[in-house]
Amino acid sequence: MALTADWNPLGDVFFRKFDLCSMQWSDQVDLQKSIVAAAPFGGPIALIRDEARGQKISGVASKPLIQIFTSAGKELAVIRWNSGTILKLGWSNKLDLLCVQEDGSVLIYNIFGVYKRTITLGQEARDVRVIQCHIFNTSSGTTGAAVLTSSYRIFMVTNIDEPRIRRLAEVPGAEIPPSCWSVVSLQQSTHVLLAKEAKLYLLDHELHCEEQEVPINSPVDSYIEMAVSFNNKYLALFCSSGILWIGSSSLKEIYCEFDTKCQKRPQQLAWCSTVAVVGCWEDILLMIGPKKDWIKYTYDSAVHLVPEIDGMRIIGNSSHEFLQRVPACVEEIYKIGSMSEGAMLFEASKEFQRGSQKADEYIRMIRDKLSHAMNQCISAAGHEFDPVNQKALLRAASFGKCFLEDQKSDFFVRMCQELRVLNAVRNKNVGILLTYQQLQHLQVPVLIDRLLLQKLYWLAIHICQYLKMPDIEGASRVLAHWACDKVQQSGIEEEQLARAIAEKLGDTPGVSYSEIANKAIECGKVDLAIRLLGCELKAAEQVPLLLKMGRNQLALTKAIESGDTDLVYTVLLNLQERMPRGEFLMSIRTVPVACSLYLQFCREHNRPMLLELYYQEDNFQEEGNTRIADSYEDERFETRVSKLVATQDAFNKAKNECATKLTEEQIRLMRFQRKMEEETNKPFLDLSLHETMYKLIVENNQKGVEQLRKDFKVPDRRFWWMKILALSETGDWNELDRFSKSKKSPIGYEPFVEVCVKNRNFEEAQKYMGRVTPENLVRCYVKLGKLEQAAESALQSKNAEDLNFVLSKCPPSNRALFEKIQTMRNQLGAK
């Protein structure tokens, strides 16, 4: 049979309808008595029987069954329905089954019929009852649901994973029920098109309701059905008069108005990709193109239409077909009388296999365009579903490559790999009926995800290895998913299960044992989780789960062994929050590293706890040190003093007499400073003893100075230096003179000279020269700038070292003085 036998022209293009597979469900299913939901991209099929055709299903009385099949009809699961009345079935983009009830609840199940969660579409939907529902995919990749209530209001969520209920605007004429409606999701927004008889309205989530003008020439009594294309860019409207309007979803463009000659509402109206609209009336399928061309197909039994990105799946009781526009590359090769390069290469390959010399003639005809011919054959092979046709086209491409020297084979190799993957997943035991164009849209990682959802781990790993995917994205991810599924199984001893998982996974890169252990915890298998965590190499992954299971000491041990202080702090703070204080402190006391780190943490963030720890450990020395530091953090005087009193007590217990004495003196000094502040209204607090006395001397508070000198037993030398500096700073030279005569200076009179020189008061400095000791006289003269007197004093004391010092200070410009000092030095040397 010719490959073009099932081709049908639709205007200037061809469409073909071919079998994908025979349905394995045999006599289990009657589509005419079922509510059907099929996921796109060759996804699973869900059915719920309706014995009373056209009646809603009572979940309480009849307890119907929801059956889940692969797209090849292989049964995956059966759900015995025990909830409310089902209004709609649908699939999310993650292949979760959505069951919408009349009360606005959406129950979500996985592909094997395991309940996951429930979302609701608001209290109003629950109160007034839902009468219609649409499940849709948005342009951002999420799945949403919109419902129409019996009060003719529409509620919508655009993401069932993060449901946010949006109430759309109310349509004028609330007493009239909508004749049809649909959801349109574009990049800018998701909105609803709703028809009430001959009027069409656009509703969005911002509560805008705008009547739309449909560019239609035929008279319209009512729009009774509408369909949005797979990419949401095109719209089909079916009128009660039998007119089918085809245009853009923005209603700005019109492609055609076609009279179907049938005023009956179609059971289904759907797009075949974006190139044609298909209506289903009982045993008839009518496909209409944008130029009013049409093709009619007849069936013996009910069918269900599933729009796809590149065509349409037609599901029947016994067969599963695919309707699509013939791809351009396939048409160019197989079309009767085609003289395209690909067609000529394909014919050359067939003649070569027959051993005919015509093969050479065909090759000569396309020699200059042989590379293009090869690409045509390779592309056409991708669009063929039958492996025999695939091989024939690839064989032709390989034949053409023999006549080219520098032709790259990347495209050929990639196509061979992808076709092998496609043929594997199309197998009836797998039942994912993907086309090549759908695979390009989904990408291989998403296909792997779908295999994992069906628990086809063996096939997923083989595909990952065959395509040489990175372990983290491929085999490792599959193994981790397998292990998570394995821990959920019952009836297997946990020790045996842990050993089996460890043997299978080993040290496979990219596999996280902590994720598997977490799944075991969710299943209540704590011992299994602990065994699995023993295989986890990363302590940062182990510790949180051990804490989650309440294995606190083990978590602390693992954190310490890792050497990660941040991880140890995480454990300690977690334990601190969850355990009574006394029990917590006892638990870390036996772990020196943990205790030390906790002390360090308390030093920076929890000072009261730090004091308590020191007190419990009888570490009074550190307790005192801490209290001293804390006293300076408080601004209130009495509180600071009380803290220092406690510090004194701590040092006393530590038998540190020196620290006790110093603390006592600090308390006395602070109280004196407080007294001075009250008397002088000037700041004294936090000054040292020296600074306090210095300030009092400057302010001429002799009484206070003497009291401090007496109370703190300030040494005479220290006191004299302090007072000299203070008096010189204030310029009180008379007081400085009186002070120098009060008694013999314990530090000599050189400091008096120094402070006078420093303040440029040379006349005052001269007063003290007579009392300077001979050994310091020379240097004092030098400081006064009297070099000649300094030299004479050095000569008189016969000190050559002092004379050399004076000579070094003599400026070269004073030549006479320099020579005089030089002569003195020579005289001293001669003696």
C-alpha positions in Angstrom: 0.0 0.0 0.0 1.4 3.4 -1.0 2.4 5.7 1.8 0.2 8.5 0.3 -2.9 6.3 0.3 -4.1 7.8 3.6 -3.4 11.4 2.5 -6.3 13.8 2.0 -6.0 17.2 0.4 -7.3 20.2 2.3 -6.8 23.1 0.0 -3.2 23.2 -1.1 -1.9 21.0 1.8 -2.3 17.4 2.7 -3.5 15.8 5.9 -2.9 12.2 6.9 -4.6 10.0 9.5 -2.8 6.9 10.7 -3.0 4.3 13.5 -0.8 4.8 16.5 -1.7 1.6 18.2 -4.6 -0.7 19.0 -6.1 0.0 22.5 -5.4 -2.7 25.1 -8.4 -1.9 27.1 -10.4 -4.3 24.9 -14.1 -4.5 26.0 -13.5 -2.6 29.3 -14.3 0.8 27.9 -17.2 2.3 26.1 -16.4 5.9 25.3 -20.0 6.8 24.6 -20.8 6.1 28.2 -17.8 7.7 29.7 -16.4 11.0 30.7 -12.9 11.1 29.1 -9.8 13.1 29.9 -6.6 12.6 28.0 -3.3 14.4 28.7 -1.5 15.9 25.7 1.9 14.8 24.4 0.9 11.1 24.4 -0.1 11.3 28.0 -2.4 9.0 30.1 -6.2 8.7 29.7 -8.7 8.9 32.6 -12.3 7.6 32.3 -15.3 7.5 34.5 -18.3 5.5 33.4 -21.7 7.1 33.1 -24.3 4.4 32.7 -27.1 7.0 32.3 -25.7 8.9 29.3 -25.8 12.6 29.8 -26.5 12.3 33.6 -24.1 13.5 36.2 -22.5 10.9 38.3 -23.6 10.5 41.9 -20.5 9.7 43.9 -22.5 8.7 46.9 -25.1 6.3 45.4 -23.3 4.4 42.7 -19.7 4.8 43.7 -18.3 4.9 40.1 -14.8 3.9 39.2 -12.2 6.2 37.7 -9.9 4.2 35.4 -6.5 5.4 34.4 -4.8 4.0 31.3 -1.7 4.7 29.3 -2.4 6.2 25.8 -2.0 2.6 24.5 -4.9 1.5 26.8 -2.8 -0.3 29.4 -4.5 0.0 32.8 -2.4 1.9 35.4 -4.9 2.4 38.3 -8.5 2.3 39.4 -10.0 4.8 41.8 -13.2 3.9 43.6 -14.9 7.2 43.9 -16.3 8.0 47.4 -16.6 11.7 47.3 -19.0 14.2 45.7 -20.4 14.5 42.2 -17.7 14.6 39.5 -18.2 17.4 36.9 -14.9 17.3 35.0 -11.7 15.3 34.8 -8.4 16.7 33.5 -4.6 16.4 33.7 -2.0 18.9 34.9 1.2 19.5 33.1 2.9 17.3 35.8 0.5 14.5 34.9 -1.6 14.8 38.1 -5.3 13.8 37.6 -7.7 16.7 38.6 -11.2 15.7 39.6 -13.5 18.7 39.8 -16.7 18.3 41.8 -19.9 20.3 41.8 -19.0 21.9 45.1 -15.9 23.6 43.6 -13.4 21.2 45.2 -10.6 19.9 43.0 -9.2 16.5 44.2 -5.7 15.8 42.9 -4.3 12.3 42.3 -1.1 11.0 40.9 -0.9 8.8 37.8 -1.4 5.7 39.9 -4.5 7.0 41.6 -2.9 7.9 44.9 -4.5 10.9 46.5 -2.3 13.9 46.9 -4.3 17.0 48.0 -7.5 19.0 47.6 -7.9 22.6 46.6 -11.1 24.6 46.5 -12.4 27.4 44.3 -13.9 29.5 47.0 -16.9 29.5 49.3 -19.3 31.0 46.8 -18.6 28.1 44.4 -19.3 25.7 47.2 -22.6 27.5 48.1 -24.2 27.9 44.7 -22.8 24.8 42.9 -20.5 24.6 39.9 -22.2 23.7 36.5 -19.2 23.8 34.1 -15.4 23.7 34.3 -12.4 24.2 32.1 -8.9 22.9 32.9 -6.1 24.7 31.0 -2.4 25.2 30.7 -1.0 28.7 30.9 1.8 30.3 28.8 4.0 30.2 31.9 3.8 26.4 32.1 1.3 26.1 35.0 -2.0 24.3 35.1 -5.2 26.2 36.0 -8.9 25.6 36.4 -11.9 27.9 35.8 -15.5 27.1 36.9 -18.9 28.5 36.1 -21.3 28.5 39.0 -25.1 28.2 38.8 -25.2 32.0 39.5 -23.3 32.4 36.2 -20.1 33.7 37.9 -16.7 32.5 36.9 -13.9 31.7 39.4 -10.4 30.9 38.3 -7.0 29.7 39.6 -4.1 29.9 37.1 -1.8 27.7 39.1 -3.1 24.7 41.1 0.2 24.3 42.9 -0.1 27.8 44.4 -3.9 28.4 44.2 -5.0 32.0 44.3 -8.7 32.3 43.6 -9.7 35.1 41.2 -13.3 36.1 40.7 -13.9 37.4 37.2 -16.2 40.3 36.3 -20.0 39.7 36.1 -21.5 39.6 32.6 -24.5 41.8 31.9 -27.8 39.9 31.9 -27.0 37.6 34.8 -30.4 35.8 34.4 -29.3 34.4 31.0 -27.0 31.4 31.1 -23.9 31.5 28.9 -24.2 29.6 25.7 -20.5 28.7 25.7 -17.2 29.9 27.1 -13.5 29.1 27.1 -10.2 30.2 28.6 -7.5 32.0 26.6 -4.0 32.1 28.1 -1.4 34.4 26.4 1.9 35.7 27.6 0.3 39.0 28.8 -2.6 37.5 30.7 -5.2 34.8 31.1 -8.7 35.7 30.4 -12.1 34.2 29.5 -14.2 34.5 26.4 -17.9 34.1 27.2 -20.8 34.0 24.8 -24.4 34.9 25.7 -26.4 34.2 22.7 -25.0 36.5 19.9 -22.8 38.6 22.2 -19.3 37.8 23.1 -17.6 39.1 26.2 -13.9 39.2 27.4 -13.5 38.8 31.2 -10.2 39.2 33.0 -9.1 39.0 36.7 -9.1 42.8 37.1 -12.9 42.6 37.0 -13.1 44.1 33.5 -15.9 42.9 31.3 -15.8 44.1 27.7 -18.1 43.2 24.9 -16.2 42.0 21.8 -17.0 42.7 18.2 -16.7 39.5 16.1 -16.0 40.3 12.4 -18.6 37.8 11.0 -20.7 38.4 8.0 -23.3 35.7 8.5 -26.3 36.4 10.9 -25.8 35.0 14.3 -28.5 33.9 16.7 -26.2 32.4 19.3 -22.7 31.1 19.7 -23.1 27.6 21.1 -19.5 26.2 21.0 -16.0 27.6 20.9 -12.5 26.1 20.7 -9.1 27.7 21.4 -6.0 26.4 19.6 -3.2 24.6 21.4 -1.1 27.7 21.4 -4.1 29.9 22.3 -3.6 32.2 19.3 -6.6 31.0 17.2 -10.3 30.7 17.9 -13.2 28.8 16.4 -16.8 29.8 17.1 -19.8 27.5 16.2 -23.1 29.2 15.7 -26.6 27.8 16.2 -27.2 28.3 12.5 -24.4 25.9 11.6 -21.8 28.5 10.7 -18.3 27.9 11.9 -16.2 31.1 12.3 -12.4 30.7 12.3 -10.1 33.5 13.3 -7.5 34.8 15.8 -8.2 34.7 19.5 -7.8 38.5 19.6 -10.8 38.6 17.2 -8.8 41.0 15.0 -8.3 38.6 12.1 -10.8 36.3 10.3 -9.8 33.3 8.2 -13.1 31.9 7.1 -16.8 31.4 7.7 -17.9 27.9 6.8 -21.5 26.5 6.7 -21.5 23.0 8.1 -25.2 22.5 7.1 -25.7 21.1 10.7 -27.3 23.2 13.4 -26.8 20.6 16.0 -24.1 21.4 18.6 -21.0 19.3 18.1 -20.1 16.9 20.8 -16.5 18.2 20.5 -14.9 21.1 18.7 -11.1 21.1 18.7 -8.1 22.4 16.8 -5.8 20.1 14.8 -2.6 21.9 15.7 -3.1 25.4 14.4 -4.0 24.6 10.8 -7.6 23.2 10.9 -10.6 22.8 13.2 -12.3 19.5 13.8 -15.9 19.0 14.8 -17.3 15.7 16.1 -21.0 14.8 15.7 -21.7 11.2 16.9 -20.1 9.1 14.1 -18.8 11.9 11.9 -15.6 14.0 12.1 -15.6 17.1 9.9 -12.2 19.0 9.5 -12.4 22.5 8.1 -9.4 24.5 6.9 -8.9 28.3 7.0 -9.9 28.5 3.3 -13.2 26.7 3.6 -11.8 23.4 2.5 -13.0 20.3 4.4 -12.5 16.6 4.9 -15.0 14.2 6.4 -14.2 11.0 8.3 -16.8 8.5 9.5 -16.6 6.2 12.6 -18.6 3.2 13.8 -18.4 4.2 17.4 -17.8 7.2 19.7 -14.3 8.9 19.6 -12.6 11.4 21.8 -10.4 14.2 20.3 -7.1 15.3 21.9 -5.5 18.4 20.5 -1.7 18.3 20.2 0.9 20.8 19.2 1.4 19.2 15.8 -1.9 17.5 15.2 -4.7 15.7 16.9 -5.1 12.3 18.6 -8.3 10.4 18.0 -9.1 7.9 20.7 -11.7 5.2 19.9 -12.9 2.1 21.7 -10.4 -0.1 19.8 -7.9 2.2 18.1 -5.8 5.2 18.7 -5.1 7.4 15.6 -3.2 10.5 14.8 -4.4 13.2 12.4 -1.9 15.8 11.2 -0.9 17.9 8.3 1.7 16.0 6.3 5.1 17.6 7.2 6.6 19.5 4.3 9.7 17.3 4.1 7.6 14.1 4.0 5.4 15.6 1.3 8.3 16.6 -0.8 9.7 13.0 -0.7 6.6 10.9 -1.1 4.3 13.1 -3.2 3.5 11.5 -6.5 5.7 13.0 -9.2 7.9 14.9 -6.8 11.3 16.0 -8.2 12.7 17.4 -5.0 16.2 16.5 -4.0 15.0 14.3 -1.1 12.7 12.4 -3.4 15.5 11.8 -5.9 17.9 10.5 -3.2 15.2 8.2 -1.8 14.6 6.7 -5.3 18.4 6.4 -5.8 18.6 4.5 -2.6 15.8 2.1 -3.6 17.4 1.5 -7.0 20.8 0.9 -5.4 19.2 -1.8 -3.2 17.8 -3.4 -6.3 21.2 -3.3 -8.0 20.0 -1.0 -10.7 22.2 1.5 -12.5 19.5 4.1 -12.3 20.8 4.9 -8.8 23.8 6.6 -10.4 21.6 8.6 -12.7 19.5 9.9 -9.8 22.7 10.8 -7.9 24.1 12.7 -10.8 20.9 14.8 -11.1 21.2 16.1 -7.5 24.9 16.0 -7.0 25.2 19.7 -6.2 22.3 19.5 -3.7 23.1 16.2 -2.2 23.6 17.7 1.3 20.1 19.2 1.2 18.6 15.9 0.0 20.2 14.1 3.0 18.7 16.6 5.5 15.3 16.2 3.9 15.4 12.4 4.3 16.7 12.7 7.8 13.9 15.1 8.8 11.3 13.0 7.1 12.5 9.9 9.0 11.8 11.8 12.3 8.2 12.4 11.3 7.5 8.8 10.4 5.8 6.6 13.0 6.6 3.2 11.4 10.2 2.0 12.0 10.2 0.4 8.5 9.7 3.8 6.9 12.2 5.4 9.3 14.9 2.9 8.3 14.2 3.4 4.6 14.6 7.2 4.8 17.7 6.9 7.0 19.2 4.4 4.7 18.7 6.9 1.8 20.5 9.6 3.8 23.4 7.2 4.6 23.6 6.3 0.9 23.8 10.0 0.0 26.6 10.6 2.5 28.8 8.1 0.7 29.1 10.7 -2.2 30.1 13.6 0.1 33.5 14.0 1.7 33.1 16.7 4.3 29.5 16.1 5.3 29.0 16.2 9.1 27.0 13.4 10.5 25.8 15.1 13.7 22.2 15.6 12.5 22.0 12.0 11.3 23.4 10.5 14.5 21.1 12.7 16.7 18.1 11.7 14.6 18.9 8.0 14.9 19.3 8.4 18.7 16.0 10.3 19.1 14.1 7.8 16.9 15.4 4.9 18.9 14.2 6.6 22.1 10.8 7.5 20.5 10.3 3.9 19.3 11.1 2.6 22.8 8.5 4.8 24.6 5.9 4.2 21.9 6.0 0.5 22.7 2.6 -0.8 23.9 4.0 -1.7 27.3 5.2 1.9 27.8 2.4 3.7 26.0 3.8 7.2 25.6 2.8 8.0 22.0 5.0 10.9 21.3 5.8 12.4 17.9 9.2 13.8 16.9 7.9 17.4 17.0 6.4 16.8 20.5 9.7 15.5 21.8 11.5 18.6 20.5 9.0 20.7 22.4 9.2 18.7 25.6 12.9 17.8 25.5 14.4 14.6 26.8 14.6 15.5 30.5 10.8 16.0 30.6 10.4 12.6 28.9 12.6 11.1 31.6 10.3 12.7 34.2 7.3 11.1 32.6 8.9 7.7 32.6 9.7 8.2 36.3 6.1 9.1 37.0 5.1 5.7 35.4 7.9 4.0 37.5 9.6 2.8 34.3 13.0 3.2 35.9 14.8 0.5 33.8 13.8 2.3 30.5 14.7 5.7 31.9 18.2 4.6 32.9 18.8 2.9 29.5 17.7 6.1 27.7 20.0 8.3 29.9 22.9 6.0 29.4 22.2 5.7 25.6 22.1 9.4 25.2 25.1 9.9 27.5 23.4 12.4 29.7 25.3 13.7 32.7 24.8 11.5 35.7 23.3 14.3 37.8 20.6 14.9 35.1 20.3 11.3 34.0 21.1 8.0 35.7 21.7 9.5 39.2 18.3 11.3 39.1 16.6 8.1 38.0 18.2 6.0 40.7 17.3 8.6 43.4 13.7 8.6 42.2 13.7 4.7 42.3 15.1 4.7 45.8 12.4 7.2 47.0 9.7 5.0 45.5 11.3 1.9 47.1 11.2 3.2 50.6 7.4 3.8 50.2 6.9 0.1 49.6 5.6 -2.1 52.5 6.2 -5.7 53.3 10.0 -5.4 53.1 12.2 -5.4 56.2 13.9 -2.1 56.7 17.4 -3.5 57.1 17.0 -5.5 53.9 15.6 -2.5 52.1 18.5 -0.2 53.2 21.0 -2.8 52.1 19.4 -3.1 48.7 19.3 0.6 48.2 22.9 1.1 49.3 24.1 -1.8 47.0 22.2 -0.3 44.1 23.2 3.3 44.5 26.7 2.9 46.0 28.7 6.1 45.5 26.8 7.2 42.4 27.5 10.9 41.9 24.6 13.2 42.2 22.5 10.8 44.5 21.5 12.4 47.8 20.9 9.8 50.5 19.4 12.5 52.6 16.5 13.0 50.1 15.8 9.3 50.2 16.0 9.3 54.0 13.6 12.2 54.2 11.1 10.2 52.1 11.6 7.4 54.6 10.8 9.7 57.5 7.6 10.9 55.7 6.6 7.2 55.5 7.3 6.8 59.2 10.3 4.5 58.7 12.8 6.2 61.1 15.2 3.3 61.5 15.4 3.0 57.7 16.1 6.7 57.5 19.0 6.4 60.0 20.5 3.5 58.1 20.3 5.5 54.8 21.9 8.6 56.4 24.8 6.4 57.3 25.6 6.3 53.6 25.4 10.1 53.2 28.8 11.6 52.9 27.8 15.2 53.5 27.2 16.0 57.2 25.3 19.1 56.2 22.7 16.8 54.7 22.7 14.3 57.6 22.3 16.6 60.5 19.0 18.4 59.7 17.3 15.0 59.2 18.7 13.6 62.4 17.4 16.6 64.2 14.0 16.1 62.5 13.9 12.5 63.9 14.9 13.7 67.4 18.3 12.0 67.3 19.9 15.0 68.9 23.2 13.5 70.3 23.9 11.7 67.0 23.3 14.9 65.1 25.6 16.8 67.4 28.3 14.1 67.0 28.0 14.2 63.2 28.2 18.0 63.2 31.4 18.0 65.3 33.0 15.3 63.2 32.4 17.3 60.1 34.5 20.2 61.5 31.9 22.7 60.3 31.4 25.2 63.2 28.3 26.7 61.5 26.7 23.2 61.4 27.5 22.7 65.1 25.9 26.0 65.9 22.8 25.0 63.9 22.5 21.9 66.1 23.1 23.7 69.3 20.6 26.4 68.6 18.0 23.8 67.5 18.5 21.8 70.7 18.3 25.0 72.8 14.9 25.8 71.4 13.5 22.3 71.7 14.9 21.1 75.1 14.5 22.4 78.6 17.4 24.6 79.7 18.7 22.3 82.3 18.6 19.2 80.1 20.2 21.1 77.2 23.1 22.3 79.4 23.6 18.8 80.8 23.6 17.3 77.3 26.5 19.6 76.0 28.5 19.5 79.2 30.0 16.1 78.2 30.9 17.3 74.7 33.9 19.7 75.2 33.9 21.0 71.6 30.1 21.7 71.7 30.4 23.3 75.1 33.3 25.5 73.9 31.5 26.7 70.8 28.3 27.3 72.7 30.3 29.5 75.2 31.7 31.4 72.2 28.2 31.9 70.9 26.9 33.1 74.3 29.8 35.6 74.5 28.5 37.3 71.4 24.8 36.8 71.6 23.6 35.6 75.0 25.5 37.1 77.9 23.0 36.0 80.7 23.3 32.4 79.5 27.1 32.8 79.5 27.1 33.9 83.2 24.8 31.0 84.1 27.2 28.5 82.4 30.2 29.9 84.2 28.3 29.8 87.5 27.3 26.1 87.0 30.9 25.2 86.1 32.2 27.1 89.1 34.4 29.2 86.7 34.3 32.3 88.9 37.3 33.9 87.2 35.6 34.0 83.8 32.3 35.0 85.4 34.1 38.0 86.9 35.7 38.9 83.6 32.3 38.7 81.8 30.6 40.8 84.4 33.3 43.5 84.1 32.7 43.7 80.3 28.9 43.7 80.8 29.2 46.6 83.3 30.5 48.9 80.6 27.6 48.0 78.3 25.0 49.5 80.7 24.4 53.2 80.8 22.7 53.3 84.3 25.2 54.1 87.0 23.6 52.0 89.8 23.3 49.0 87.6 27.0 49.2 86.6 28.0 49.4 90.2 25.8 46.5 91.2 27.4 44.4 88.4 30.9 45.4 89.6 29.9 44.4 93.1 28.9 41.0 91.7 32.2 40.9 89.9 34.0 41.5 93.1 32.1 38.6 94.7 33.0 36.3 91.7 36.7 37.2 92.0 36.6 36.7 95.7 35.2 33.2 95.1 37.9 32.6 92.6 40.5 33.6 95.3 41.9 36.2 93.0 42.9 38.9 95.6 44.5 41.2 93.0 41.4 41.3 90.8 39.1 41.6 93.9 41.2 44.6 95.1 41.2 46.3 91.7 37.4 45.8 91.3 36.9 47.4 94.8 39.1 50.4 93.8 37.2 50.7 90.5 33.9 50.9 92.4 35.3 53.6 94.8 36.6 55.6 91.8 33.3 55.4 90.0 31.4 56.6 93.1 33.9 59.5 93.5 33.5 60.4 89.8 29.7 60.3 90.2 30.1 62.7 93.1 32.3 65.0 91.1 29.8 65.0 88.2 27.0 66.0 90.6 29.2 68.8 92.1 30.7 70.2 89.0 28.1 69.2 86.4 31.0 68.0 84.2 31.7 64.4 82.9 34.1 62.3 84.9 32.6 58.8 84.7 34.7 56.2 82.8 37.9 58.2 83.2 40.9 56.4 84.6 42.4 57.4 88.0 45.2 59.3 86.3 42.7 61.1 83.9 40.4 62.0 86.8 43.2 63.5 88.9 44.6 65.3 85.9 41.3 66.9 85.1 40.8 67.9 88.8 44.3 69.6 88.7 43.4 71.5 85.6 40.2 72.6 87.2 42.1 73.6 90.3 40.2 71.2 92.6 43.0 70.6 95.0 40.7 69.0 97.6 39.5 66.3 95.2 43.1 65.7 94.0 44.4 65.2 97.5 41.5 62.9 98.4 42.2 60.6 95.4 45.9 60.8 96.1 45.3 59.6 99.7 42.5 57.1 99.0 44.4 55.4 96.1 47.9 55.9 97.5 49.2 57.5 94.4 53.1 57.5 94.4 54.8 60.8 94.7 56.8 60.6 91.4 53.6 59.8 89.5 51.7 62.6 91.2 54.5 65.2 90.6 54.7 64.4 86.9 50.9 64.6 86.6 50.7 67.9 88.3 53.6 69.4 86.4 52.0 68.5 83.1 48.5 69.7 84.2 49.8 73.1 85.4 51.9 73.7 82.3 48.8 72.8 80.1 46.8 75.5 81.9 49.7 78.0 81.8 49.5 78.5 85.6 53.2 79.3 86.0 53.0 80.9 89.4 51.3 77.8 90.8 54.0 75.7 89.1 56.7 77.8 90.8 55.0 77.5 94.2 54.6 73.7 93.7 58.4 73.4 92.8 59.2 75.1 96.2 56.7 73.1 98.3 59.2 70.5 98.9 62.1 68.8 97.2 61.0 67.3 93.9 61.2 63.5 93.8 61.7 63.6 90.0 64.2 66.4 90.0 63.7 69.8 88.2 64.5 68.8 84.7 60.7 68.1 84.0 60.0 71.7 85.1 62.4 72.9 82.4 61.0 70.5 79.8 57.4 71.6 80.2 58.4 75.3 80.1 60.4 74.7 76.9 57.6 72.7 75.4 55.2 75.7 76.0 57.9 78.1 74.6 58.3 79.8 78.0 62.1 80.0 78.1 62.2 82.8 80.7 60.2 80.6 83.1 62.5 77.6 82.4 65.5 79.7 83.3 64.2 79.9 86.9 64.7 76.2 87.4 68.2 75.9 85.9 69.9 76.6 89.2 68.2 73.6 90.7 69.0 71.2 87.9 71.5 68.5 88.9 75.0 68.9 87.2 74.7 65.7 85.2 71.5 67.0 83.5 72.5 70.7 83.2 74.1 70.4 79.8 71.0 68.8 78.2 68.8 71.4 79.8 70.9 74.3 78.3 70.7 72.6 74.9 66.9 72.4 75.3 66.9 76.2 76.1 69.0 76.8 73.0 72.0 78.1 75.0 74.7 76.0 73.4 77.6 78.2 74.6 76.6 77.9 78.3 76.0 74.1 77.6 79.6 73.8 76.2 81.1 75.7 79.1 79.2 73.5 81.6 80.4 70.4 79.9 84.0 71.8 79.8 83.7 72.6 83.5 82.5 69.1 84.4 85.2 67.7 82.0 82.6 65.6 80.2 83.7 64.9 76.7 80.5 63.0 75.8 78.4 66.0 76.8 80.7 68.3 74.8 80.3 66.1 71.7 76.5 66.2 72.2 76.6 70.0 72.3 78.8 70.1 69.2 76.3 67.8 67.3 73.5 70.3 68.1 75.5 73.3 66.8 74.3 74.6 63.5 76.9 74.8 60.7 75.8 78.4 60.0 77.2 79.5 63.5 80.9 79.0 62.4 82.4 80.9 65.4 80.5 78.9 68.0 81.3 75.7 66.2 85.0 76.5 66.2 84.9 77.6 69.9 83.3 74.3 71.0 85.8 72.5 68.8 88.6 74.3 70.6 87.1 73.3 74.0 86.9 69.7 72.9 90.6 69.8 71.9 91.6 71.4 75.2 89.7 68.7 77.1 91.4 66.0 75.0 94.9 67.6 75.6 94.3 67.4 79.4 
